[in-house]
Amino acid sequence: MTKPFKRWTVLPHGQLSEIDDNILTVVGQLHMPLTDLPRRMTVVRLKDGRLVIFSAIALDEDEMVALEQYGRPAFLIVPNDIHRLDAKVWYDRYPSMEVVTPEGSRHKVEEVVGVDSTTPKFDDPNVIFITVPGTRKREAALVVRTRNGTTLVLNDLVGNIRSEGGFGNWLLRVAGFAGDEAQIPRVVKMAMVEDKNALRAQLLQWADIPSLQRILVSHGAVINEDPRQTLRELAGSLL
């Protein structure tokens, strides 16, 4: 696994795009020994203009300028202890940011950067931080409401890579991050899920959000076609 960066290191990435009011996202590529892994950063703008950065990626200067024009980076969410790659360099760039991670990931994240909170206060009722039940308190999520509906921001809990051929993509399928449909990766079930009933209940609770428009995942395409049914199917996979 790639070691956390100590200097601002820009890897291949796309452009920031606004997928809803006050929500930006960008997808980059992380070169692994046998494949390139897509990884997503999500940016949420709070009602006072501060930004919540979920699973940070170092971007080139043009994109960073665009991000800074969008708002002031204020919260750096490291959504689990695996997603530490760019945490330190982001904090070095914005030392006033509050670093947030779930309690179960805190120890390993603090090997890279100090953690300020496991229960952040955004002072915005439309942005909710959640430590996902049943994941050993290691996995974070966001629920973001706008005038257009609700966006669920997940991390490694769901993989949705539409891979093609090649040995590397075959490995992503074996791990459960890639396939023909969204799924809870096998490696996540093995390493992180300790209480399937608790996780299943949370997935069904999200599925009951009438205004749910989309699910953003750190690895894979946006889920915007019947996301509520997708959550029900994911919950069913835990039975």
CYANA upper distance limits for C-alpha pairs under 8 A (distance plus 0.5 A):
  1 MET  CA     32 MET  CA      8.20
  2 THR  CA     32 MET  CA      8.33
  2 THR  CA     85 LEU  CA      7.92
  3 LYS  CA     85 LEU  CA      7.08
  4 PRO  CA     84 ARG  CA      6.51
  4 PRO  CA     85 LEU  CA      4.47
  4 PRO  CA     86 ASP  CA      6.76
  4 PRO  CA     87 ALA  CA      8.14
  4 PRO  CA     88 LYS  CA      8.11
  4 PRO  CA    112 VAL  CA      7.75
  5 PHE  CA      9 THR  CA      7.47
  5 PHE  CA     85 LEU  CA      6.26
  5 PHE  CA     86 ASP  CA      6.38
  5 PHE  CA     88 LYS  CA      7.58
  5 PHE  CA     89 VAL  CA      7.25
  6 LYS  CA     88 LYS  CA      7.11
  6 LYS  CA     89 VAL  CA      6.60
  7 ARG  CA     89 VAL  CA      6.34
  8 TRP  CA     58 ALA  CA      6.92
  8 TRP  CA     86 ASP  CA      8.33
  8 TRP  CA     89 VAL  CA      6.05
  8 TRP  CA     90 TRP  CA      8.29
  9 THR  CA     58 ALA  CA      6.77
 10 VAL  CA     58 ALA  CA      5.91
 10 VAL  CA     59 LEU  CA      6.11
 10 VAL  CA     60 ASP  CA      6.60
 11 LEU  CA     28 GLY  CA      7.53
 11 LEU  CA     29 GLN  CA      7.21
 11 LEU  CA     30 LEU  CA      7.50
 11 LEU  CA     58 ALA  CA      8.00
 11 LEU  CA     59 LEU  CA      8.12
 12 PRO  CA     28 GLY  CA      6.11
 12 PRO  CA     29 GLN  CA      6.00
 12 PRO  CA     30 LEU  CA      8.16
 13 HIS  CA     26 VAL  CA      7.76
 13 HIS  CA     27 VAL  CA      6.24
 13 HIS  CA     28 GLY  CA      4.21
 13 HIS  CA     29 GLN  CA      6.53
 13 HIS  CA     59 LEU  CA      7.81
 14 GLY  CA     26 VAL  CA      6.54
 14 GLY  CA     27 VAL  CA      6.20
 14 GLY  CA     28 GLY  CA      6.61
 15 GLN  CA     26 VAL  CA      6.37
 15 GLN  CA     27 VAL  CA      8.19
 15 GLN  CA     63 GLU  CA      7.34
 16 LEU  CA     24 LEU  CA      6.65
 16 LEU  CA     25 THR  CA      6.02
 16 LEU  CA     26 VAL  CA      5.24
 16 LEU  CA     63 GLU  CA      7.31
 16 LEU  CA     67 LEU  CA      8.39
 17 SER  CA     24 LEU  CA      5.82
 17 SER  CA     25 THR  CA      6.04
 17 SER  CA     26 VAL  CA      6.97
 18 GLU  CA     22 ASN  CA      7.78
 18 GLU  CA     23 ILE  CA      6.10
 18 GLU  CA     24 LEU  CA      4.81
 18 GLU  CA     25 THR  CA      7.03
 19 ILE  CA     23 ILE  CA      6.50
 19 ILE  CA     24 LEU  CA      6.58
 19 ILE  CA     25 THR  CA      7.65
 20 ASP  CA     24 LEU  CA      7.95
 20 ASP  CA    146 THR  CA      8.09
 20 ASP  CA    148 ASN  CA      7.95
 21 ASP  CA    146 THR  CA      6.87
 21 ASP  CA    147 ARG  CA      8.23
 21 ASP  CA    148 ASN  CA      8.24
 22 ASN  CA     43 VAL  CA      8.49
 22 ASN  CA     44 VAL  CA      6.17
 22 ASN  CA     45 ARG  CA      5.36
 22 ASN  CA     46 LEU  CA      7.89
 22 ASN  CA    146 THR  CA      8.30
 23 ILE  CA     42 THR  CA      7.67
 23 ILE  CA     43 VAL  CA      6.19
 23 ILE  CA     44 VAL  CA      5.19
 23 ILE  CA     45 ARG  CA      6.93
 24 LEU  CA     42 THR  CA      6.31
 24 LEU  CA     43 VAL  CA      5.40
 24 LEU  CA     44 VAL  CA      6.96
 25 THR  CA     40 ARG  CA      7.43
 25 THR  CA     41 MET  CA      6.18
 25 THR  CA     42 THR  CA      4.96
 25 THR  CA     43 VAL  CA      6.56
 26 VAL  CA     40 ARG  CA      6.22
 26 VAL  CA     41 MET  CA      5.98
 26 VAL  CA     42 THR  CA      7.23
 27 VAL  CA     38 PRO  CA      7.04
 27 VAL  CA     39 ARG  CA      6.05
 27 VAL  CA     40 ARG  CA      4.90
 27 VAL  CA     41 MET  CA      6.94
 28 GLY  CA     38 PRO  CA      6.23
 28 GLY  CA     39 ARG  CA      5.81
 28 GLY  CA     40 ARG  CA      6.80
 28 GLY  CA     57 ILE  CA      8.08
 29 GLN  CA     36 ASP  CA      6.48
 29 GLN  CA     37 LEU  CA      6.07
 29 GLN  CA     38 PRO  CA      5.14
 29 GLN  CA     39 ARG  CA      6.53
 30 LEU  CA     36 ASP  CA      5.98
 30 LEU  CA     37 LEU  CA      5.52
 30 LEU  CA     38 PRO  CA      6.78
 30 LEU  CA     39 ARG  CA      7.43
 31 HIS  CA     35 THR  CA      6.80
 31 HIS  CA     36 ASP  CA      4.94
 31 HIS  CA     37 LEU  CA      6.79
 32 MET  CA     36 ASP  CA      6.05
 32 MET  CA     37 LEU  CA      7.25
 34 LEU  CA    167 PHE  CA      7.81
 34 LEU  CA    168 GLY  CA      5.40
 35 THR  CA    167 PHE  CA      8.45
 35 THR  CA    168 GLY  CA      5.05
 35 THR  CA    169 ASN  CA      7.17
 36 ASP  CA    168 GLY  CA      8.35
 37 LEU  CA    219 HIS  CA      7.92
 38 PRO  CA    161 ILE  CA      8.41
 38 PRO  CA    218 SER  CA      8.36
 38 PRO  CA    219 HIS  CA      6.08
 38 PRO  CA    220 GLY  CA      7.06
 39 ARG  CA    218 SER  CA      5.77
 39 ARG  CA    219 HIS  CA      5.52
 39 ARG  CA    220 GLY  CA      7.85
 40 ARG  CA     55 SER  CA      7.66
 40 ARG  CA     57 ILE  CA      8.27
 40 ARG  CA    217 VAL  CA      7.58
 40 ARG  CA    218 SER  CA      5.06
 40 ARG  CA    219 HIS  CA      6.84
 40 ARG  CA    220 GLY  CA      8.38
 41 MET  CA     53 ILE  CA      7.79
 41 MET  CA     54 PHE  CA      6.36
 41 MET  CA     55 SER  CA      5.66
 41 MET  CA     56 ALA  CA      6.00
 41 MET  CA     57 ILE  CA      6.56
 41 MET  CA    218 SER  CA      7.44
 42 THR  CA     53 ILE  CA      6.64
 42 THR  CA     54 PHE  CA      5.64
 42 THR  CA     55 SER  CA      7.37
 42 THR  CA     56 ALA  CA      8.24
 42 THR  CA    153 VAL  CA      8.31
 43 VAL  CA     51 LEU  CA      7.00
 43 VAL  CA     52 VAL  CA      6.14
 43 VAL  CA     53 ILE  CA      5.31
 43 VAL  CA     54 PHE  CA      6.71
 44 VAL  CA     51 LEU  CA      6.10
 44 VAL  CA     52 VAL  CA      5.55
 44 VAL  CA     53 ILE  CA      7.21
 44 VAL  CA    144 VAL  CA      8.45
 45 ARG  CA     49 GLY  CA      6.23
 45 ARG  CA     50 ARG  CA      6.26
 45 ARG  CA     51 LEU  CA      5.06
 45 ARG  CA     52 VAL  CA      6.84
 45 ARG  CA     70 TYR  CA      8.34
 45 ARG  CA     71 GLY  CA      7.27
 46 LEU  CA     50 ARG  CA      5.87
 46 LEU  CA     51 LEU  CA      6.59
 46 LEU  CA     52 VAL  CA      7.90
 46 LEU  CA    122 PHE  CA      7.93
 46 LEU  CA    124 ASP  CA      6.81
 46 LEU  CA    127 VAL  CA      7.88
 47 LYS  CA    124 ASP  CA      6.79
 49 GLY  CA     70 TYR  CA      8.35
 49 GLY  CA     71 GLY  CA      5.69
 49 GLY  CA     72 ARG  CA      7.06
 50 ARG  CA     71 GLY  CA      5.98
 50 ARG  CA     72 ARG  CA      5.26
 50 ARG  CA     73 PRO  CA      6.45
 50 ARG  CA     74 ALA  CA      6.15
 51 LEU  CA     71 GLY  CA      6.27
 51 LEU  CA     72 ARG  CA      5.97
 51 LEU  CA     73 PRO  CA      5.06
 51 LEU  CA     74 ALA  CA      5.89
 51 LEU  CA     75 PHE  CA      6.96
 52 VAL  CA     73 PRO  CA      6.96
 52 VAL  CA     74 ALA  CA      6.64
 52 VAL  CA     75 PHE  CA      5.17
 52 VAL  CA     76 LEU  CA      6.74
 52 VAL  CA     77 ILE  CA      7.70
 53 ILE  CA     73 PRO  CA      7.53
 53 ILE  CA     74 ALA  CA      8.37
 53 ILE  CA     75 PHE  CA      6.47
 53 ILE  CA     76 LEU  CA      5.49
 53 ILE  CA     77 ILE  CA      6.37
 54 PHE  CA     76 LEU  CA      6.95
 54 PHE  CA     77 ILE  CA      5.34
 54 PHE  CA     78 VAL  CA      7.08
 54 PHE  CA     79 PRO  CA      7.34
 55 SER  CA     76 LEU  CA      8.27
 55 SER  CA     77 ILE  CA      6.65
 55 SER  CA     78 VAL  CA      6.01
 55 SER  CA     79 PRO  CA      6.61
 55 SER  CA     83 HIS  CA      6.90
 55 SER  CA    155 ASN  CA      8.37
 55 SER  CA    218 SER  CA      8.13
 56 ALA  CA     76 LEU  CA      7.81
 56 ALA  CA     77 ILE  CA      8.12
 56 ALA  CA     78 VAL  CA      7.95
 56 ALA  CA     86 ASP  CA      6.46
 56 ALA  CA     87 ALA  CA      6.99
 56 ALA  CA     90 TRP  CA      7.80
 57 ILE  CA     86 ASP  CA      6.34
 58 ALA  CA     86 ASP  CA      6.88
 58 ALA  CA     89 VAL  CA      8.32
 58 ALA  CA     90 TRP  CA      7.73
 59 LEU  CA     63 GLU  CA      6.50
 59 LEU  CA     64 MET  CA      6.49
 60 ASP  CA     64 MET  CA      6.73
 61 GLU  CA     65 VAL  CA      6.52
 62 ASP  CA     66 ALA  CA      6.86
 63 GLU  CA     67 LEU  CA      6.66
 64 MET  CA     68 GLU  CA      6.64
 65 VAL  CA     69 GLN  CA      6.68
 66 ALA  CA     70 TYR  CA      6.85
 67 LEU  CA     71 GLY  CA      7.19
 68 GLU  CA     72 ARG  CA      6.40
 68 GLU  CA     73 PRO  CA      7.74
 73 PRO  CA     94 TYR  CA      7.71
 73 PRO  CA     97 MET  CA      7.09
 74 ALA  CA     96 SER  CA      7.47
 74 ALA  CA     97 MET  CA      5.02
 74 ALA  CA     98 GLU  CA      6.66
 75 PHE  CA     97 MET  CA      5.72
 75 PHE  CA     98 GLU  CA      5.29
 75 PHE  CA     99 VAL  CA      6.54
 75 PHE  CA    100 VAL  CA      7.50
 76 LEU  CA     87 ALA  CA      8.14
 76 LEU  CA     90 TRP  CA      8.48
 76 LEU  CA     91 TYR  CA      8.24
 76 LEU  CA     97 MET  CA      6.76
 76 LEU  CA     98 GLU  CA      6.50
 76 LEU  CA     99 VAL  CA      5.28
 76 LEU  CA    100 VAL  CA      6.43
 77 ILE  CA     99 VAL  CA      6.57
 77 ILE  CA    100 VAL  CA      5.20
 77 ILE  CA    101 THR  CA      6.29
 78 VAL  CA     83 HIS  CA      6.60
 78 VAL  CA     84 ARG  CA      6.89
 78 VAL  CA     87 ALA  CA      7.49
 78 VAL  CA     99 VAL  CA      7.90
 78 VAL  CA    100 VAL  CA      6.60
 78 VAL  CA    101 THR  CA      5.56
 78 VAL  CA    109 VAL  CA      8.19
 79 PRO  CA     83 HIS  CA      7.01
 79 PRO  CA    101 THR  CA      6.26
 79 PRO  CA    102 PRO  CA      7.43
 79 PRO  CA    138 ARG  CA      8.22
 79 PRO  CA    139 GLU  CA      6.25
 79 PRO  CA    140 ALA  CA      5.23
 79 PRO  CA    141 ALA  CA      7.67
 79 PRO  CA    155 ASN  CA      6.97
 80 ASN  CA     84 ARG  CA      8.15
 80 ASN  CA    101 THR  CA      7.05
 80 ASN  CA    102 PRO  CA      7.28
 80 ASN  CA    105 SER  CA      6.10
 80 ASN  CA    109 VAL  CA      8.43
 80 ASN  CA    138 ARG  CA      5.96
 80 ASN  CA    139 GLU  CA      5.62
 80 ASN  CA    140 ALA  CA      7.08
 80 ASN  CA    155 ASN  CA      8.43
 81 ASP  CA    105 SER  CA      5.40
 81 ASP  CA    106 ARG  CA      7.76
 81 ASP  CA    108 LYS  CA      6.26
 81 ASP  CA    109 VAL  CA      5.89
 81 ASP  CA    138 ARG  CA      7.66
 83 HIS  CA     87 ALA  CA      8.44
 84 ARG  CA     88 LYS  CA      8.18
 84 ARG  CA    109 VAL  CA      6.93
 84 ARG  CA    112 VAL  CA      7.68
 86 ASP  CA     90 TRP  CA      6.67
 87 ALA  CA     91 TYR  CA      6.74
 87 ALA  CA    112 VAL  CA      7.92
 87 ALA  CA    113 VAL  CA      7.30
 88 LYS  CA     92 ASP  CA      6.55
 88 LYS  CA    112 VAL  CA      6.69
 88 LYS  CA    113 VAL  CA      5.93
 89 VAL  CA     93 ARG  CA      6.67
 90 TRP  CA     94 TYR  CA      6.61
 91 TYR  CA     95 PRO  CA      5.50
 91 TYR  CA     96 SER  CA      8.22
 91 TYR  CA     97 MET  CA      7.06
 91 TYR  CA     99 VAL  CA      8.37
 91 TYR  CA    113 VAL  CA      8.20
 98 GLU  CA    115 VAL  CA      8.17
 98 GLU  CA    116 ASP  CA      6.30
 98 GLU  CA    117 SER  CA      7.84
 99 VAL  CA    114 GLY  CA      7.55
 99 VAL  CA    115 VAL  CA      5.55
 99 VAL  CA    116 ASP  CA      5.67
 99 VAL  CA    117 SER  CA      7.01
100 VAL  CA    115 VAL  CA      6.45
100 VAL  CA    116 ASP  CA      6.57
100 VAL  CA    117 SER  CA      5.47
100 VAL  CA    118 THR  CA      5.97
100 VAL  CA    119 THR  CA      7.97
100 VAL  CA    120 PRO  CA      7.28
101 THR  CA    105 SER  CA      6.91
101 THR  CA    106 ARG  CA      6.59
101 THR  CA    109 VAL  CA      8.14
101 THR  CA    115 VAL  CA      7.52
101 THR  CA    117 SER  CA      7.32
101 THR  CA    118 THR  CA      5.75
101 THR  CA    140 ALA  CA      7.66
102 PRO  CA    106 ARG  CA      6.79
102 PRO  CA    118 THR  CA      5.61
102 PRO  CA    119 THR  CA      8.30
102 PRO  CA    131 THR  CA      6.34
102 PRO  CA    137 LYS  CA      6.39
102 PRO  CA    138 ARG  CA      5.92
102 PRO  CA    139 GLU  CA      6.77
102 PRO  CA    140 ALA  CA      6.56
103 GLU  CA    118 THR  CA      6.12
103 GLU  CA    137 LYS  CA      6.33
103 GLU  CA    138 ARG  CA      7.12
104 GLY  CA    136 ARG  CA      6.58
104 GLY  CA    137 LYS  CA      4.97
104 GLY  CA    138 ARG  CA      4.93
104 GLY  CA    139 GLU  CA      8.46
105 SER  CA    109 VAL  CA      6.67
105 SER  CA    137 LYS  CA      7.67
105 SER  CA    138 ARG  CA      5.36
105 SER  CA    139 GLU  CA      8.19
106 ARG  CA    110 GLU  CA      6.49
106 ARG  CA    115 VAL  CA      7.38
106 ARG  CA    118 THR  CA      8.44
107 HIS  CA    111 GLU  CA      7.30
108 LYS  CA    112 VAL  CA      7.94
109 VAL  CA    113 VAL  CA      6.72
109 VAL  CA    114 GLY  CA      7.96
109 VAL  CA    115 VAL  CA      7.83
110 GLU  CA    114 GLY  CA      5.44
110 GLU  CA    115 VAL  CA      6.57
119 THR  CA    129 PHE  CA      7.85
120 PRO  CA    129 PHE  CA      7.64
122 PHE  CA    127 VAL  CA      7.66
122 PHE  CA    128 ILE  CA      8.42
126 ASN  CA    143 VAL  CA      8.23
126 ASN  CA    144 VAL  CA      6.17
126 ASN  CA    145 ARG  CA      5.44
126 ASN  CA    146 THR  CA      7.63
127 VAL  CA    142 LEU  CA      7.38
127 VAL  CA    143 VAL  CA      6.32
127 VAL  CA    144 VAL  CA      5.14
127 VAL  CA    145 ARG  CA      7.03
128 ILE  CA    142 LEU  CA      6.03
128 ILE  CA    143 VAL  CA      5.62
128 ILE  CA    144 VAL  CA      7.01
129 PHE  CA    140 ALA  CA      7.71
129 PHE  CA    141 ALA  CA      6.55
129 PHE  CA    142 LEU  CA      5.32
129 PHE  CA    143 VAL  CA      7.27
130 ILE  CA    140 ALA  CA      6.18
130 ILE  CA    141 ALA  CA      5.63
130 ILE  CA    142 LEU  CA      6.51
130 ILE  CA    143 VAL  CA      8.32
131 THR  CA    137 LYS  CA      6.51
131 THR  CA    138 ARG  CA      7.75
131 THR  CA    139 GLU  CA      6.37
131 THR  CA    140 ALA  CA      5.12
131 THR  CA    141 ALA  CA      6.90
132 VAL  CA    137 LYS  CA      7.15
132 VAL  CA    138 ARG  CA      8.21
132 VAL  CA    139 GLU  CA      6.15
132 VAL  CA    140 ALA  CA      6.25
132 VAL  CA    141 ALA  CA      7.09
132 VAL  CA    199 LEU  CA      7.62
132 VAL  CA    202 GLN  CA      7.97
133 PRO  CA    137 LYS  CA      7.27
133 PRO  CA    195 ASP  CA      8.26
133 PRO  CA    198 ALA  CA      6.10
133 PRO  CA    199 LEU  CA      5.85
133 PRO  CA    202 GLN  CA      7.30
134 GLY  CA    193 VAL  CA      6.16
134 GLY  CA    194 GLU  CA      5.97
134 GLY  CA    195 ASP  CA      4.83
134 GLY  CA    196 LYS  CA      6.68
134 GLY  CA    197 ASN  CA      7.94
134 GLY  CA    198 ALA  CA      5.56
134 GLY  CA    199 LEU  CA      5.34
135 THR  CA    139 GLU  CA      6.59
135 THR  CA    192 MET  CA      5.54
135 THR  CA    193 VAL  CA      4.99
135 THR  CA    194 GLU  CA      6.36
135 THR  CA    195 ASP  CA      7.50
135 THR  CA    199 LEU  CA      7.78
136 ARG  CA    192 MET  CA      6.58
136 ARG  CA    193 VAL  CA      7.12
136 ARG  CA    194 GLU  CA      6.64
138 ARG  CA    192 MET  CA      7.65
139 GLU  CA    155 ASN  CA      7.76
139 GLU  CA    156 ASP  CA      8.17
139 GLU  CA    157 LEU  CA      8.00
140 ALA  CA    154 LEU  CA      7.61
140 ALA  CA    155 ASN  CA      7.46
141 ALA  CA    152 LEU  CA      7.86
141 ALA  CA    153 VAL  CA      6.02
141 ALA  CA    154 LEU  CA      5.41
141 ALA  CA    155 ASN  CA      7.27
142 LEU  CA    152 LEU  CA      6.45
142 LEU  CA    153 VAL  CA      5.43
142 LEU  CA    154 LEU  CA      7.34
143 VAL  CA    150 THR  CA      7.51
143 VAL  CA    151 THR  CA      6.50
143 VAL  CA    152 LEU  CA      5.32
143 VAL  CA    153 VAL  CA      6.81
144 VAL  CA    150 THR  CA      6.10
144 VAL  CA    151 THR  CA      5.65
144 VAL  CA    152 LEU  CA      6.92
144 VAL  CA    153 VAL  CA      8.27
145 ARG  CA    149 GLY  CA      6.33
145 ARG  CA    150 THR  CA      4.90
145 ARG  CA    151 THR  CA      6.90
146 THR  CA    150 THR  CA      6.71
149 GLY  CA    211 SER  CA      5.34
149 GLY  CA    212 LEU  CA      6.44
149 GLY  CA    213 GLN  CA      6.34
150 THR  CA    209 ILE  CA      8.45
150 THR  CA    211 SER  CA      5.96
150 THR  CA    212 LEU  CA      5.02
150 THR  CA    213 GLN  CA      6.06
150 THR  CA    214 ARG  CA      7.66
151 THR  CA    212 LEU  CA      6.57
151 THR  CA    213 GLN  CA      6.40
151 THR  CA    214 ARG  CA      5.69
151 THR  CA    215 ILE  CA      6.40
151 THR  CA    216 LEU  CA      7.90
152 LEU  CA    212 LEU  CA      7.97
152 LEU  CA    214 ARG  CA      6.92
152 LEU  CA    215 ILE  CA      5.25
152 LEU  CA    216 LEU  CA      6.74
153 VAL  CA    215 ILE  CA      6.38
153 VAL  CA    216 LEU  CA      5.29
153 VAL  CA    217 VAL  CA      6.76
154 LEU  CA    158 VAL  CA      7.55
154 LEU  CA    215 ILE  CA      7.60
154 LEU  CA    216 LEU  CA      6.41
154 LEU  CA    217 VAL  CA      5.38
154 LEU  CA    218 SER  CA      7.21
155 ASN  CA    216 LEU  CA      8.49
155 ASN  CA    217 VAL  CA      5.77
155 ASN  CA    218 SER  CA      5.28
155 ASN  CA    219 HIS  CA      8.01
156 ASP  CA    185 PRO  CA      8.32
156 ASP  CA    188 VAL  CA      7.65
156 ASP  CA    217 VAL  CA      7.53
156 ASP  CA    218 SER  CA      6.71
156 ASP  CA    219 HIS  CA      7.52
157 LEU  CA    184 ILE  CA      6.24
157 LEU  CA    185 PRO  CA      7.56
157 LEU  CA    188 VAL  CA      7.21
157 LEU  CA    217 VAL  CA      8.45
158 VAL  CA    177 PHE  CA      7.84
158 VAL  CA    182 ALA  CA      7.02
158 VAL  CA    183 GLN  CA      5.97
158 VAL  CA    184 ILE  CA      5.15
158 VAL  CA    185 PRO  CA      6.92
158 VAL  CA    217 VAL  CA      6.88
158 VAL  CA    219 HIS  CA      8.35
159 GLY  CA    176 GLY  CA      7.21
159 GLY  CA    177 PHE  CA      4.63
159 GLY  CA    178 ALA  CA      6.69
159 GLY  CA    182 ALA  CA      6.23
159 GLY  CA    183 GLN  CA      6.05
159 GLY  CA    184 ILE  CA      6.66
159 GLY  CA    185 PRO  CA      6.54
159 GLY  CA    217 VAL  CA      7.32
159 GLY  CA    218 SER  CA      8.20
159 GLY  CA    219 HIS  CA      6.14
159 GLY  CA    220 GLY  CA      6.49
160 ASN  CA    177 PHE  CA      6.61
160 ASN  CA    178 ALA  CA      6.20
160 ASN  CA    179 GLY  CA      7.43
160 ASN  CA    181 GLU  CA      6.93
160 ASN  CA    182 ALA  CA      5.06
160 ASN  CA    183 GLN  CA      7.23
160 ASN  CA    217 VAL  CA      7.82
160 ASN  CA    219 HIS  CA      6.84
160 ASN  CA    220 GLY  CA      4.72
160 ASN  CA    221 ALA  CA      6.16
160 ASN  CA    222 VAL  CA      8.34
160 ASN  CA    223 ILE  CA      8.46
161 ILE  CA    177 PHE  CA      6.56
161 ILE  CA    178 ALA  CA      4.77
161 ILE  CA    179 GLY  CA      6.88
161 ILE  CA    182 ALA  CA      8.32
161 ILE  CA    219 HIS  CA      6.79
161 ILE  CA    220 GLY  CA      4.48
161 ILE  CA    221 ALA  CA      6.64
162 ARG  CA    178 ALA  CA      6.25
162 ARG  CA    179 GLY  CA      6.31
162 ARG  CA    180 ASP  CA      6.89
162 ARG  CA    181 GLU  CA      8.37
162 ARG  CA    220 GLY  CA      7.51
162 ARG  CA    221 ALA  CA      7.97
163 SER  CA    169 ASN  CA      6.22
163 SER  CA    172 LEU  CA      8.46
163 SER  CA    173 ARG  CA      8.31
163 SER  CA    178 ALA  CA      6.37
163 SER  CA    179 GLY  CA      7.07
164 GLU  CA    169 ASN  CA      7.01
165 GLY  CA    169 ASN  CA      6.67
165 GLY  CA    170 TRP  CA      7.61
166 GLY  CA    170 TRP  CA      6.79
167 PHE  CA    171 LEU  CA      6.82
168 GLY  CA    172 LEU  CA      6.99
169 ASN  CA    173 ARG  CA      6.80
169 ASN  CA    178 ALA  CA      7.90
170 TRP  CA    174 VAL  CA      6.76
171 LEU  CA    175 ALA  CA      6.65
172 LEU  CA    176 GLY  CA      6.62
172 LEU  CA    177 PHE  CA      5.91
172 LEU  CA    178 ALA  CA      5.79
173 ARG  CA    177 PHE  CA      6.42
173 ARG  CA    178 ALA  CA      4.99
173 ARG  CA    179 GLY  CA      6.06
174 VAL  CA    178 ALA  CA      8.40
174 VAL  CA    186 ARG  CA      8.28
175 ALA  CA    185 PRO  CA      6.49
175 ALA  CA    186 ARG  CA      6.02
175 ALA  CA    187 VAL  CA      6.17
176 GLY  CA    183 GLN  CA      7.26
176 GLY  CA    184 ILE  CA      7.27
176 GLY  CA    185 PRO  CA      4.36
176 GLY  CA    186 ARG  CA      5.65
176 GLY  CA    187 VAL  CA      7.51
177 PHE  CA    183 GLN  CA      7.71
177 PHE  CA    184 ILE  CA      8.07
177 PHE  CA    185 PRO  CA      5.75
177 PHE  CA    219 HIS  CA      7.56
177 PHE  CA    220 GLY  CA      8.28
178 ALA  CA    182 ALA  CA      8.32
178 ALA  CA    220 GLY  CA      8.20
179 GLY  CA    183 GLN  CA      8.44
182 ALA  CA    230 THR  CA      7.90
182 ALA  CA    234 LEU  CA      8.37
183 GLN  CA    234 LEU  CA      6.80
184 ILE  CA    188 VAL  CA      7.42
184 ILE  CA    189 LYS  CA      7.48
184 ILE  CA    234 LEU  CA      7.31
185 PRO  CA    189 LYS  CA      6.89
186 ARG  CA    190 MET  CA      6.76
187 VAL  CA    191 ALA  CA      6.54
188 VAL  CA    192 MET  CA      5.80
188 VAL  CA    193 VAL  CA      7.12
189 LYS  CA    193 VAL  CA      5.33
189 LYS  CA    194 GLU  CA      8.42
193 VAL  CA    199 LEU  CA      8.28
195 ASP  CA    199 LEU  CA      6.92
196 LYS  CA    200 ARG  CA      6.36
196 LYS  CA    238 LEU  CA      6.52
196 LYS  CA    239 LEU  CA      8.28
197 ASN  CA    201 ALA  CA      6.60
197 ASN  CA    238 LEU  CA      8.19
198 ALA  CA    202 GLN  CA      6.88
199 LEU  CA    203 LEU  CA      6.77
199 LEU  CA    235 ALA  CA      8.20
200 ARG  CA    204 LEU  CA      6.75
200 ARG  CA    234 LEU  CA      8.43
200 ARG  CA    235 ALA  CA      5.22
200 ARG  CA    236 GLY  CA      8.06
200 ARG  CA    238 LEU  CA      7.06
201 ALA  CA    205 GLN  CA      6.61
201 ALA  CA    235 ALA  CA      8.06
202 GLN  CA    206 TRP  CA      6.80
203 LEU  CA    207 ALA  CA      6.68
203 LEU  CA    231 LEU  CA      6.20
203 LEU  CA    232 ARG  CA      7.38
203 LEU  CA    234 LEU  CA      7.87
203 LEU  CA    235 ALA  CA      6.29
204 LEU  CA    208 ASP  CA      6.84
204 LEU  CA    231 LEU  CA      7.07
204 LEU  CA    232 ARG  CA      6.42
204 LEU  CA    235 ALA  CA      7.00
205 GLN  CA    209 ILE  CA      7.66
206 TRP  CA    228 ARG  CA      7.92
206 TRP  CA    231 LEU  CA      7.80
207 ALA  CA    212 LEU  CA      8.29
207 ALA  CA    227 PRO  CA      8.09
207 ALA  CA    228 ARG  CA      4.91
207 ALA  CA    229 GLN  CA      7.42
207 ALA  CA    231 LEU  CA      6.04
207 ALA  CA    232 ARG  CA      6.76
208 ASP  CA    228 ARG  CA      7.59
209 ILE  CA    228 ARG  CA      8.15
212 LEU  CA    227 PRO  CA      7.51
212 LEU  CA    228 ARG  CA      7.37
213 GLN  CA    224 ASN  CA      6.63
213 GLN  CA    226 ASP  CA      8.37
213 GLN  CA    227 PRO  CA      7.31
214 ARG  CA    222 VAL  CA      7.38
214 ARG  CA    223 ILE  CA      5.95
214 ARG  CA    224 ASN  CA      4.80
214 ARG  CA    225 GLU  CA      8.00
214 ARG  CA    227 PRO  CA      6.30
215 ILE  CA    222 VAL  CA      6.47
215 ILE  CA    223 ILE  CA      5.44
215 ILE  CA    224 ASN  CA      6.94
215 ILE  CA    227 PRO  CA      6.98
216 LEU  CA    221 ALA  CA      8.00
216 LEU  CA    222 VAL  CA      5.57
216 LEU  CA    223 ILE  CA      6.97
217 VAL  CA    221 ALA  CA      7.66
217 VAL  CA    222 VAL  CA      7.16
223 ILE  CA    227 PRO  CA      6.50
226 ASP  CA    230 THR  CA      7.00
227 PRO  CA    231 LEU  CA      6.79
228 ARG  CA    232 ARG  CA      6.95
229 GLN  CA    233 GLU  CA      6.73
230 THR  CA    234 LEU  CA      6.67
231 LEU  CA    235 ALA  CA      6.60
232 ARG  CA    236 GLY  CA      6.67
233 GLU  CA    237 SER  CA      6.80
234 LEU  CA    238 LEU  CA      7.53
235 ALA  CA    239 LEU  CA      7.93
